């Protein structure tokens, strides 16, 4: 129902903005919407890539339930840094229970490689392209958000940082 009424709601909200400031507010709100939407699309893309890499890696080592574990790792990668760790833990556990110690060690290596690729290549580049923040700033924001707000801080740190950047740049 919200999507059906969205154009009318947008028009009503726009009419509440005083005419002298309307264009400026709409310009800033479009930039904010682009940054937050870009962050969400970027996180979904990163989660998909991590899920695929984890699934393929576990398939290559012959781990049972490789697709399910890879999908879990990808889905949980929406929370930065969590997906490969949980996927690695599940992969090692399944490898140890269903196969042998060598498969468990190989599963740990796959999870470690996926995590390193994600943390050093995929996430920084995708988020830099979608949120327009430097990768070092993104890492600092995630650390700061985790320290201040726990899991919610980690989830919201990058979009809040992008919002602050846009607002500060506009006010400057």
Secondary structure as UniProt FT lines:
FT   HELIX           2..16
FT   HELIX           19..60
FT   TURN            61..62
FT   TURN            64..65
FT   HELIX           66..76
FT   TURN            77..78
FT   TURN            80..81
FT   HELIX           82..98
FT   HELIX           101..117
FT   HELIX           118..122
FT   HELIX           123..131
FT   HELIX           135..171
//
